[in-house]
Amino acid sequence: MRQIRTREVFMTYTVLGVLSIMALFPYLWMLLGSLKGRLDLFSIPPKIVFSPTTVNYTEAFVHKSFLQNLLNSVKLAVTSTGIAILIGVPGAYALSRSKARGDGLLLMMALLTRMVPPVVIAIPFYVLMVKLKLMNTMTGAVLAHSILTIPLMVWMMKSFFDTVPKEIEEAAAVDGCTNIAVFFRIVMPLVLGGLSASSILCIITSWNEYLLASVLTGKSTATLPVAIPGLISSNGTLWGEICAVGTVVSVPIAIFTLAVQRHLVKGMTMGAVK
């Protein structure tokens, strides 16, 4: 019996290991490509052992404007997520505790904003930003990304607030806590894991978003995903620099997710059971 169980565990970890390698291989290949010179990058057969160089990172982030694009991506992701927290968390708490008839309709309206393809709202956003004179500005991009992140924050946080027993809040109110004190001192500490998970997903959504950013931003406000196609021209494709910028786009989110993995797993599982 023990041998059978050992064999099952071995097969399980073997399959998981193979799938993990298949999933991580493109990122590893992109990382290696960013550290290769032009000759090593196009060598046949591909070189696994080579002399690493940072020339692709220097060309992209020093000689070109990708450092500014990186800062724009950080500003956009952090600001839109912050707005989602300020608006979405209180809204989710209100929907979780309210018993009004229109609550379900409000949640469905929030869900519809996530169901509509971004290409459908790109042109209306463009017309609106032109009339508001917010085209090619970071403010316009933040407003557009907030439309994407706020519904996500509301939907996720409502499920986390639903797991908090109302009796705890009632007991705190009996002890003299105001509604605001109950929210910040009692409820929020219990859903920090859920808030971390929701914030990570909002940051990833804003960080990777391409269509709205490409329509609403200009040369000085473009994000990294929008700027990467500029490395492809009629004169050729700068594959080394594309790998370097792609690595910078992918690695920060991966490191950030791993750093808060404990809160992420806790938050994703906390809202699953009531």
Beta strands, then each sheet from edge to edge (+ up, - down):
strand 1: 232-233
strand 2: 236-237
sheet 1: 1+ 2-
end
